[in-house]
Amino acid sequence: MRIEKQGRAGKTVTVVEGLTREKRLMAELTTELRRTLATGGTFKERTIFLQGDVRERVRPLLAAKGFTVKG
């Protein structure tokens, strides 16, 4: 998990990578994170992009789902 600003007109984006390869599960997880965090976001391939710096709020949500969070 990391944040990026480059190529986004100075806006901060939280990037979560390498969770699962299944598109359906990624879509469901992205939707759940967006609703819980009240932020926009999307996923492409194995990466979830969430608007803003929400790393501290994402960690416990992913840990509760059984994912190991680094970064």
C-alpha positions as CSV (number, residue, x, y, z in Angstrom):
1,M,0.0,0.0,0.0
2,R,1.3,3.4,-0.9
3,I,0.2,6.9,-1.9
4,E,0.9,8.6,-5.3
5,K,0.6,12.1,-6.5
6,Q,2.5,11.9,-9.7
7,G,0.4,12.3,-12.9
8,R,-2.7,13.2,-11.0
9,A,-2.6,17.0,-11.0
10,G,-1.3,17.0,-7.4
11,K,-4.1,15.0,-6.0
12,T,-3.3,12.2,-3.6
13,V,-4.3,8.6,-4.3
14,T,-4.0,5.6,-2.1
15,V,-2.8,2.5,-4.1
16,V,-3.4,-1.0,-2.7
17,E,-1.8,-3.7,-4.8
18,G,-1.5,-7.5,-5.0
19,L,-4.6,-8.6,-3.1
20,T,-6.3,-11.1,-5.4
21,R,-6.4,-12.0,-9.1
22,E,-10.2,-12.5,-9.3
23,K,-11.9,-9.6,-10.9
24,R,-15.2,-10.2,-9.1
25,L,-13.6,-10.2,-5.7
26,M,-11.6,-7.1,-6.5
27,A,-14.8,-5.3,-7.7
28,E,-16.6,-6.3,-4.5
29,L,-13.7,-5.3,-2.2
30,T,-13.3,-1.9,-4.0
31,T,-17.0,-1.2,-3.7
32,E,-17.0,-2.1,0.0
33,L,-13.9,0.1,0.7
34,R,-15.4,3.0,-1.2
35,R,-18.7,2.8,0.8
36,T,-17.0,2.3,4.2
37,L,-14.5,5.1,3.7
38,A,-16.9,7.4,1.9
39,T,-14.4,8.1,-0.9
40,G,-14.2,7.5,-4.6
41,G,-12.1,4.8,-6.1
42,T,-11.6,2.2,-8.8
43,F,-9.6,-1.0,-9.6
44,K,-7.5,-2.1,-12.5
45,E,-6.1,-5.6,-12.8
46,R,-4.8,-6.3,-9.3
47,T,-4.6,-2.7,-8.0
48,I,-7.2,-0.6,-6.1
49,F,-7.0,3.2,-6.4
50,L,-8.8,5.2,-3.6
51,Q,-9.0,9.0,-3.6
52,G,-7.1,10.7,-0.8
53,D,-4.6,9.5,1.8
54,V,-6.7,6.8,3.5
55,R,-3.9,4.4,4.4
56,E,-4.6,4.4,8.1
57,R,-8.3,3.8,7.6
58,V,-7.7,1.0,5.0
59,R,-5.3,-1.1,7.1
60,P,-7.8,-2.3,9.8
61,L,-10.4,-3.0,7.1
62,L,-8.1,-5.2,5.1
63,A,-6.7,-6.9,8.2
64,A,-10.2,-7.8,9.3
65,K,-10.7,-9.5,5.9
66,G,-7.6,-11.6,6.4
67,F,-5.1,-9.7,4.1
68,T,-1.6,-8.9,5.2
69,V,-0.9,-5.2,4.8
70,K,2.5,-3.8,4.1
71,G,3.5,-0.1,3.6
